[in-house]
C-alpha cells in the first residue's frame, strides 16, 4: 500500500515533518517514507490512497483505560475519588459487570477509540478474557491487564484466586495474536495487600508481562499509606520490589523529589490521565519534573466513568494547557512534547517503542490520517500545533493497524457500530445506582 499527498509527522528522533510526503507499507510494516516531488512516480502497489493534503501521523497510544466502564459513562459525576469509588463504582461493578456486559462495553470503547485515532491502548479491568476477545475483533493493538484486588471482584469471587486467574489469562493470550499482549493490573496499594502486590509482581515477571498499578493518586491515599507504612506510596512500592522498567505507575500525582528520583533510577514508567484527574480533583501530576528526570510518560484517558470520553486529542490539549497555567509558563509542555507523550513516549511507557509510536522504516504500520479540510483546521502553518490545539477525534479520516486499514473515510471496517450501540443501550436501561 502507498499513502501519498499528505503532511507526515514522523515523531522520529529528529521529529521530521515531511510536507507532500508519502508512506509505503509492505507486510504490515513501513517500507518507505519520503517526499512526494513533482517528478515523483507513485510506486506500484495493491492499493494507493490519496491523503488529500491531510496529516499522516502515528496512531495514538492510550496508556490507561478501563474499557468496559463505557457502560458507566455519566453514572456518577462531581464526586471525590473515594466516595465515587466506594459508593457508586464498586457497587455498580459488583451488580452489573458480567461477561456479556464487559464484551459490549469494551466493543463500545474500541469503536470510540478507533474512530478517534487511537490504535493502541493499555487496559486494566476484570473479565480480561472477554476484553481480549472484543479488542481482537476490533483490530486494535492492546496491552490488556487482568484486574487484581483484595476483595470479591467481577469474575473473581474469591480474592485468593486472583493471581491464578491472571496466569490463566496470560497463558491463553500470549500467543494468540501479536496485537494482544496480556498484562496484570493491581488496582492500588490501598486495595491490594503487600503480599498480593508481591505475588502479582512475581507473576508478571514470570510471564514477562507489564505490571500496572494506580498509585499516589490522591492526598487521601498518600495519608493512608504513610500512616500504615511510614513512607510515601512510591517508596512503599519500591520497598517490596515493585518499581522496575516493566512497571507502569498510573496517575503518580502525590510525589516528592525523592519519589521522582527513585522512579527515574528504577526505570519505571508513568501514565497520566489529565482530564480524569482534573474531574476528580485529584491534583496535577508533575509531568515537567518527570520529563526532566528522563522518565517515560504516556497519556491515558482513564475509564469513561471518570473522564467521560476516550478522546486523546482532548487529552493532549488539556494536558498542554493545564501545565502552562499551573506553572505560569507558556513554554512548558510544548506541542511536540505532548504529541510524543501520546505516541512514541506512550509506546515506551508500555514497552512497545520498538514496534510503534513513530513513522519509521521497519516499524509496525500503525498510522492515522487527519482530514484538515475543516474550518477549524484552516490555515495550517504548523501541523503539530494543529494536532494538539485544534484537532479533535472526529477529524480522523483513516486508521491503520499493522498495515491493515480498519477505518476508511470515517467508516469502521471491523465492527457493526449500530449493533453495538443498540446492545449497550439495552444494557444501560437496567443499570441503576
Secondary structure, 3 states (H helix, E strand, C coil): CEEEEEEEECCCCCCCEEEEEEEEEECCEEEEEEECCCCCCCCCCCCEEECCCCEEEECEEEEEECHHHHHHCCCCCCCCHHHHHHHHHHHHHHHHCCHHHHHHHHHHHHHHHHHCCEEEEEEEECCHHHHHHHHHHHCCEEEEEEEECCCCECCECCHHHHHHHHHHHHHHHCCCCCCEEEEEEEEECCCCCHHHHHHHHHHHHHCCCCEEEEECCCHHHHHHHHHHHCCCHHHHHHHCCCCCCCEEEEECCCCCHHHHHHHHHHCCEEEECHHHHHHCCCCCCCHHHHHHCCCCEEECCCCCCCCCCCCHHHHHHHHHHHHHHHHCCCCCCCHHHHHHHCCHHHHHHCCCCCCCCCCCCCCECCEEEECCCCHHHCCCCCHHHHHHHCCCHHHEEEEEECCEEEEECCEECCCCHHHHHHHHHHHHCCCCC
